[in-house]
């Protein structure tokens, strides 16, 4: 339970960091385009509100969420965009207030989920800790889109470790969603933490397939917020090299990623 609360605290902190970027924006700036094609700043916050509401519904009313799954299945390529459009149409003050209220309700609901209980989702059901990590990843990724739109640099934090962990754990999914056979051997991943000194590691030390580089760059890659060519990541071995071309930590079909030189 202590670990779950740490993940929830990280989601709350990441949300507050993004909130600070948009809280004082004039209404006109909410229509600024972001690097996600067709999405404004309002779409980015609207998407987070929509997803937080969906997660809250999945926890508090699984039967009602099952109905939402049917809606998503009827429009698998468009239901996410539709949700973002719906909330992006709200006045910015209302959108921000609704997001604040919903994310606080979600944090409380996640904290009350029993450790072994799985929550229905658009992908495989997941435990509360995994749901919190997924919400952290999405909040950070969409926050990056907002920061890029506003040309505001963000200081990386140790919250990236959970996002990097999710990126490592989704390796096989990235291969499968691209209709490729996942590698049979483990990879070694060594990422330099935001402090520039610590190194976060996954996988056996003697693995032939390796990925090294800054943790922030790895997180930008697996959330497809930057093109591999713009990042200081190094792959050793053909399978690791292929992974860096297709990596994604988010559910759904293979993403299109970003153009080289866009950062």
HUHUCOR-V515697 format. One record per backbone hydrogen bond with DSSP energy under -0.5 kcal/mol. NH is the residue of the N-H (numbers start at 1). CO is the residue of the C=O. E is the energy in kcal/mol with one decimal. If there is no record, write none. Layout:
NH_CO_E, NH_CO_E
This chain:
5_1_-2.4, 6_2_-1.7, 7_3_-2.0, 8_4_-2.5, 9_5_-2.8, 10_6_-2.0, 11_7_-2.2, 12_8_-2.5, 13_9_-2.4, 14_10_-2.6, 15_11_-2.5, 16_12_-2.3, 17_13_-2.0, 18_14_-1.9, 19_15_-2.9, 20_16_-2.2, 21_17_-0.7, 21_18_-0.9, 22_18_-1.2, 22_19_-0.6, 23_19_-2.3, 25_22_-1.5, 29_26_-1.4, 30_26_-0.7, 30_27_-1.1, 31_28_-1.2, 32_29_-2.0, 34_39_-2.4, 37_35_-0.6, 39_36_-2.5, 40_38_-0.5, 41_32_-1.5, 42_30_-2.4, 44_40_-1.9, 45_41_-2.1, 46_42_-2.7, 47_43_-2.7, 48_44_-1.8, 49_45_-2.5, 50_46_-2.7, 51_47_-2.8, 52_48_-2.6, 53_49_-2.4, 54_50_-2.1, 55_51_-2.6, 56_52_-2.4, 57_53_-2.5, 58_54_-2.4, 59_55_-1.5, 60_56_-2.6, 61_57_-2.9, 65_61_-2.1, 66_62_-2.0, 67_63_-1.1, 68_64_-1.3, 69_65_-2.0, 70_66_-1.4, 71_67_-1.7, 72_68_-2.5, 73_69_-2.4, 74_70_-1.4, 75_71_-0.7, 75_72_-0.9, 76_73_-0.6, 78_75_-1.3, 79_75_-2.1, 82_78_-2.4, 83_79_-1.8, 84_80_-2.1, 85_81_-2.6, 86_82_-2.2, 87_83_-1.7, 88_84_-2.2, 89_85_-1.0, 90_87_-1.5, 94_91_-0.6, 95_91_-2.7, 96_92_-2.7, 97_93_-2.1, 98_94_-3.0, 99_95_-2.2, 100_96_-2.4, 101_97_-2.4, 102_98_-2.6, 103_99_-2.6, 104_100_-1.6, 105_101_-2.0, 106_102_-2.5, 107_103_-2.1, 108_104_-1.8, 109_105_-2.3, 110_106_-2.9, 111_107_-1.8, 112_108_-0.9, 112_109_-0.6, 113_110_-1.3, 117_114_-1.5, 119_126_-4.0, 121_123_-0.6, 126_119_-2.2, 128_117_-0.5, 131_127_-2.3, 132_128_-2.7, 133_129_-2.1, 134_130_-2.4, 135_131_-2.3, 136_132_-2.2, 137_133_-2.5, 138_134_-2.4, 139_135_-2.5, 140_136_-2.5, 141_137_-2.5, 142_138_-2.8, 143_139_-1.8, 144_140_-1.7, 145_141_-1.4, 146_142_-1.9, 147_143_-2.8, 148_144_-2.7, 149_145_-2.1, 150_146_-2.0, 151_147_-0.6, 151_148_-0.7, 152_147_-2.7, 153_151_-0.5, 156_154_-0.6, 160_157_-1.7, 161_158_-1.7, 162_159_-0.8, 163_159_-0.9, 164_160_-3.0, 165_161_-2.4, 166_162_-2.0, 167_163_-2.2, 168_164_-2.3, 169_165_-2.7, 170_166_-1.6, 171_168_-1.5, 174_170_-2.3, 175_171_-1.6, 176_172_-2.5, 177_173_-3.0, 178_174_-0.8, 178_175_-0.5, 179_176_-2.0, 180_175_-2.7, 188_209_-2.6, 189_187_-0.5, 189_202_-2.6, 190_211_-2.7, 191_200_-2.9, 192_213_-2.2, 193_198_-2.8, 196_193_-2.4, 200_191_-3.2, 202_189_-1.9, 207_204_-1.5, 210_208_-0.5, 210_236_-2.4, 211_188_-2.4, 212_234_-2.3, 213_190_-1.3, 215_192_-2.7, 218_214_-2.0, 219_215_-2.4, 220_216_-2.5, 221_217_-2.1, 222_218_-2.7, 223_219_-1.5, 224_221_-1.5, 225_220_-3.1, 226_220_-0.9, 230_227_-1.9, 231_228_-1.9, 233_231_-0.7, 234_212_-2.9, 236_210_-2.9, 237_235_-0.5, 241_237_-2.2, 242_238_-2.2, 243_239_-2.3, 244_240_-1.8, 245_241_-0.6, 245_242_-1.0, 246_242_-0.8, 246_243_-1.4, 247_243_-1.9, 249_222_-3.0, 254_177_-0.5, 262_259_-1.7
